[in-house]
């Protein structure tokens, strides 16, 4: 029998990039992880900016400024 989702701890990952085309040299600029308990309560959070070694791309989309 499957365990209901409200009884499982889980993590949510998010990645922001300079664009949508890695083959065109778009790069990661932010990584975020949020850990939620089985009761859907925030138990931990980690967010960091990453230097992409290039301009940040369309800042109006991701809202990250230099």
Secondary structure, 3 states (H helix, E strand, C coil): CCCCHHHCCEEEEEEEECCCCHHHCCCEEEEEEEEECCCCCEEEEEEEECCCCCCCCCHHHHCCCC
